[in-house]
Amino acid sequence: MSQDRRAPRATIVEELVAALAPHPAGLRRWSVMRAIRKGREAVARDIPLKLEADVERTFRQYCSGDGVRAAGTALFYRPAEKAGEVWALAARVDGPEASSQE
């Protein structure tokens, strides 16, 4: 195990943002988990057994409409027009690329 423990690691919030950013309409929960797992595998990062529970908890913590965050501080939301468990990024965290596509 020769990993450099001092190397910066992405937080779960950053991993969620990275997984959802390319998909403005959102992704199904399963696809989000798959994207995060692939990202971790690509950099040989540990995938704990409780990863999905941690990701779900983090999503809910920063999700609008879950009663935890006010709308102005939410990073994520569940699109009402989508059936199933779809997660999406709130518009304000999409970055400058999103405004140039208008």
Summary of the structure (lengths in Angstrom):
residues: 102
radius of gyration: 14.5
end to end distance: 46.7
largest distance: 46.7
contacts: 239
relative contact order: 0.19
helix: 44%
strand: 11%
